[in-house]
Amino acid sequence: MKKKLLYLSLVLLLLVSACASAKSPQDVREEVTSNEAGEYYGYDSSIPMEAPAAMPEEAAYADDKTGQERMVIQTASLRVSVADPAQAMQATSALATRLGGYVVNSQRWTDSSGYERVSYEHTSISIRVPAEKLEEAMQAIREMSADGENGVLSESLSGQDVTSDFVDSSSRLRNLKAAEEQLMELMENTEDLEATMMVFRELTEIRSQIEVLEGHIKYLQESAALSSLSAEFVAEKSLQPIEIGGWKPEGVAKDALQTLVRTFQKVVDFLIRFSISCLPFLIPLGVGLYFLFRAINKSTAKRRAKKNQIDQLESEDYTEVKE
């Protein structure tokens, strides 16, 4: 009888856990906000509930309808023309440190353009800064431009609302931890070896799910707390129009030269790919077709010569008969 009760408890526990995990994000939010009595997904209200980790004030935004704080992951990018790209990259790195962030990666390269093939330096850097200081960081990078507002070549800012994902993951995490506690208690009070092994396997599975959810929640929290900002710095001189004897065609000639170079590069790239990919097959095919047409021409020539010879003999016989 005790063994049957144990199995029945396991089945009921698994069913309750499955039903709770199948709830939609909207149901989770409603149940979390309306659960003032301390009950949670069928478990005893006496079980302590772990509250979600606190979020930075600027990393989450309040929703007036449900009272649930909004969690938004912000991503921004800027492309700016500066007098010295290397110096701008170093200044951005120092800016990230000053604002309490860090540098994710940085790059530095040179690009040749124009008729004289002058090399210009380009740099790019990706940083992460606290969400509440993202606009401050963007404004500081804008001010690095050598030409004021016109020096900002492109700018973008996007946000991803992960509130639903965070609430659902937090709810399932609390649910799994409550199930883990009950399974631990059940395993301690179980004497049957087979039943103990069943509880242990289920406990291991729940522990694995808890670790995955904890990692996912930590990622959401860190991503919302620290916004991503990418900046590319272009040398201002590389954007200046061509000047010939005081005449400035406002970049038209430069654009035409760049288009010509890109077209030439595409043609060369096509020829290289064609020669490597197709010629090894086309050469034997061409040789075979050459000998085939040559044999056909020889056969045709022989037939024509034979036909001409027959026509000539018939003509001579006709002449002799007529005489």
C-alpha positions in Angstrom: 0.0 0.0 0.0 2.8 2.4 0.8 4.5 1.6 -2.5 1.3 2.4 -4.4 0.9 5.7 -2.6 4.5 6.5 -3.5 3.9 5.9 -7.2 0.6 7.8 -7.1 2.5 10.8 -5.5 5.1 10.7 -8.3 2.4 10.6 -11.0 0.5 13.5 -9.5 3.7 15.5 -9.0 4.7 15.0 -12.7 1.2 16.0 -13.9 1.2 19.1 -11.9 4.7 20.1 -13.1 3.7 19.4 -16.7 0.6 21.5 -16.5 2.4 24.4 -14.9 5.1 24.3 -17.6 2.5 24.4 -20.3 1.0 27.7 -19.2 1.3 30.5 -21.7 3.3 33.6 -20.8 0.0 35.6 -20.4 -1.3 33.0 -18.0 2.0 33.1 -16.1 1.9 36.9 -15.7 -1.8 36.9 -14.6 -1.1 34.2 -12.0 2.0 35.8 -10.7 0.4 39.2 -10.2 -2.9 37.8 -8.7 -1.3 35.2 -6.5 -1.4 37.1 -3.2 -2.3 34.2 -1.0 1.1 32.5 -1.6 -0.2 29.5 -3.5 1.6 28.6 -6.7 0.6 26.0 -9.3 -0.9 23.6 -6.9 2.0 23.5 -4.5 1.6 24.1 -0.8 1.7 27.9 0.0 4.1 27.2 2.9 6.9 26.4 0.4 9.1 29.5 0.2 9.1 31.2 -3.2 12.3 32.7 -4.6 11.8 36.2 -5.9 13.3 37.1 -9.3 16.6 39.0 -9.2 16.3 42.8 -9.1 16.8 44.6 -12.3 18.5 48.0 -12.8 15.9 50.8 -12.9 16.7 51.9 -16.4 17.0 48.3 -17.8 13.3 47.6 -17.2 10.2 49.7 -18.0 7.0 49.7 -16.1 3.8 48.4 -17.8 0.9 50.4 -16.5 -1.7 47.7 -17.2 -0.2 44.8 -15.4 2.3 46.4 -13.1 5.0 44.1 -14.5 8.3 45.8 -15.3 9.3 45.7 -18.9 12.7 44.2 -19.8 14.1 45.5 -23.0 17.5 44.6 -24.7 18.8 47.6 -26.5 21.2 47.5 -29.4 22.7 50.7 -31.1 25.2 51.3 -33.9 26.8 54.5 -35.3 29.0 55.2 -38.3 30.9 58.5 -37.9 33.5 60.3 -39.9 36.4 61.6 -37.7 39.8 63.2 -38.2 41.7 60.3 -36.6 39.9 56.9 -36.5 42.5 55.3 -34.3 42.2 58.0 -31.7 38.4 57.8 -31.8 38.5 54.1 -31.1 40.8 54.6 -28.1 38.4 57.4 -26.8 35.4 55.0 -27.2 37.3 52.3 -25.2 38.0 54.8 -22.4 34.3 56.0 -22.6 33.1 52.4 -22.0 35.3 52.0 -18.9 34.3 55.4 -17.5 30.6 54.6 -17.9 31.0 51.2 -16.1 31.0 49.0 -19.2 33.6 47.2 -21.2 34.9 46.6 -24.7 33.7 43.5 -26.5 35.9 43.7 -29.6 37.7 46.3 -31.8 39.2 46.3 -35.3 41.6 48.5 -37.3 42.3 48.3 -41.0 43.2 50.5 -44.0 41.3 51.0 -47.2 42.7 52.3 -50.5 40.5 54.6 -52.7 40.7 57.2 -55.4 42.8 57.4 -58.5 46.0 57.8 -56.6 45.2 54.8 -54.4 45.6 56.7 -51.2 45.2 54.5 -48.0 42.8 55.6 -45.3 42.4 54.2 -41.9 39.2 52.7 -40.6 38.4 51.4 -37.1 35.4 49.8 -35.5 34.6 48.9 -31.8 31.8 47.2 -30.0 31.2 48.1 -26.3 28.6 47.3 -23.7 27.5 50.1 -21.3 24.7 50.3 -18.6 21.3 50.7 -20.3 20.7 53.9 -18.5 23.9 55.4 -20.0 23.4 54.3 -23.5 22.2 57.7 -24.8 25.1 59.4 -23.0 27.5 57.1 -24.8 25.9 57.6 -28.2 26.0 61.4 -27.7 29.7 61.2 -26.8 30.4 59.3 -30.0 28.4 61.8 -32.1 30.5 64.6 -30.7 33.7 62.9 -31.9 32.6 63.7 -35.5 34.9 66.2 -37.3 31.9 67.8 -39.1 29.2 68.1 -36.4 25.9 66.5 -37.1 26.8 65.9 -40.8 29.6 63.7 -39.7 27.2 61.0 -38.4 26.9 58.9 -41.5 24.4 56.4 -40.1 22.7 55.7 -36.8 20.4 53.0 -35.6 18.8 52.0 -32.3 16.6 48.9 -31.7 15.1 47.2 -28.7 13.9 43.6 -28.0 11.2 43.2 -25.4 12.0 40.0 -23.5 9.6 40.6 -20.6 7.4 37.6 -21.5 10.3 35.3 -21.8 11.8 36.5 -18.5 8.5 36.1 -16.6 7.8 32.7 -18.0 11.3 31.4 -17.3 11.2 32.8 -13.7 7.9 31.2 -13.1 9.0 27.8 -14.4 12.2 28.1 -12.4 10.3 28.6 -9.1 8.0 25.7 -10.1 10.9 23.4 -10.7 12.7 24.4 -7.5 9.5 23.6 -5.6 9.2 20.2 -7.3 12.9 19.6 -6.5 12.3 20.2 -2.8 9.3 17.8 -2.7 11.3 15.2 -4.6 14.2 15.5 -2.2 11.8 15.1 0.7 10.2 12.1 -1.0 13.5 10.4 -1.7 14.5 10.8 1.9 11.4 9.1 3.1 11.5 6.3 0.6 12.9 2.9 1.5 12.2 0.9 -1.6 15.2 0.8 -3.9 13.3 0.9 -7.2 11.2 3.8 -6.1 14.3 5.6 -4.9 15.9 5.2 -8.3 12.8 6.6 -10.1 12.8 9.6 -7.8 16.5 10.1 -8.4 16.2 10.1 -12.2 13.4 12.6 -12.0 15.3 14.7 -9.6 18.3 14.7 -12.0 16.2 15.7 -14.9 14.6 18.6 -12.9 18.1 19.7 -11.8 19.2 19.9 -15.4 16.2 22.0 -16.4 16.9 24.3 -13.4 20.4 24.9 -14.5 19.3 25.7 -18.1 16.7 28.2 -16.9 19.1 29.8 -14.5 21.6 30.4 -17.3 18.9 31.8 -19.6 17.5 34.1 -17.0 21.1 35.4 -16.2 21.6 36.0 -19.9 18.4 38.1 -20.1 19.3 40.1 -17.0 22.8 40.9 -18.2 21.7 41.7 -21.8 19.0 44.1 -20.5 21.3 45.7 -17.9 24.2 46.3 -20.4 23.2 47.6 -23.8 25.3 46.9 -26.9 26.8 49.8 -28.9 28.8 49.4 -32.1 30.7 52.3 -33.6 32.6 52.5 -36.9 34.9 55.4 -37.5 35.8 56.5 -41.1 38.6 59.0 -41.9 37.1 62.3 -42.9 39.7 62.7 -45.8 38.4 59.6 -47.5 35.0 61.2 -47.8 36.2 64.4 -49.5 35.5 64.9 -53.2 38.3 64.8 -55.8 39.9 68.2 -56.5 41.5 68.9 -59.9 42.8 72.4 -60.5 40.4 73.9 -58.0 37.4 72.1 -59.5 35.4 69.9 -57.1 32.8 67.6 -58.8 31.2 66.9 -55.3 32.3 63.3 -55.3 30.7 62.3 -58.6 34.1 61.4 -60.2 35.1 59.5 -57.1 31.8 57.5 -57.1 32.3 56.8 -60.8 35.9 55.5 -60.2 34.7 53.4 -57.3 32.0 51.9 -59.4 34.4 51.2 -62.2 36.8 49.5 -59.8 34.0 47.4 -58.2 32.8 46.4 -61.7 36.3 45.4 -62.8 36.7 43.4 -59.6 33.4 41.6 -60.2 34.5 40.7 -63.8 37.9 39.5 -62.6 36.2 37.5 -59.8 33.8 35.9 -62.3 36.7 35.0 -64.6 38.7 33.4 -61.8 35.7 31.4 -60.6 34.8 30.4 -64.1 38.4 29.3 -64.9 38.7 27.2 -61.7 35.2 25.7 -61.7 34.4 25.2 -65.3 37.5 25.0 -67.4 38.6 21.6 -66.1 35.4 20.2 -67.5 35.1 22.4 -70.6 38.6 21.7 -72.0 38.1 17.9 -72.4 34.6 18.5 -73.7 35.9 21.0 -76.2 38.6 18.6 -77.4 36.0 15.8 -77.8 33.7 18.1 -79.8 36.6 19.2 -82.0 37.5 15.6 -83.0 33.8 14.8 -83.4 33.2 17.7 -85.8 36.4 16.9 -87.6 35.3 13.3 -88.1 31.8 14.4 -89.3 33.4 16.9 -91.8 35.7 14.1 -93.2 32.8 11.8 -93.6 30.7 14.5 -95.3 33.6 15.3 -97.6 34.0 11.6 -98.6 30.3 11.3 -99.3 30.4 14.4 -101.5 33.4 13.2 -103.4 31.8 9.8 -104.0 28.6 11.4 -105.1 30.5 13.8 -107.5 32.4 10.8 -108.9 29.1 8.9 -109.5 27.5 11.9 -111.2 30.5 12.3 -113.4 30.4 8.7 -114.5 26.7 8.9 -115.2 27.3 12.0 -117.2 30.0 10.3 -119.3 27.8 7.2 -119.9 25.0 9.4 -121.0 27.2 11.3 -123.4 28.5 8.0 -125.0 25.0 6.7 -125.4 23.9 9.9 -127.1 26.8 9.8 -129.5 
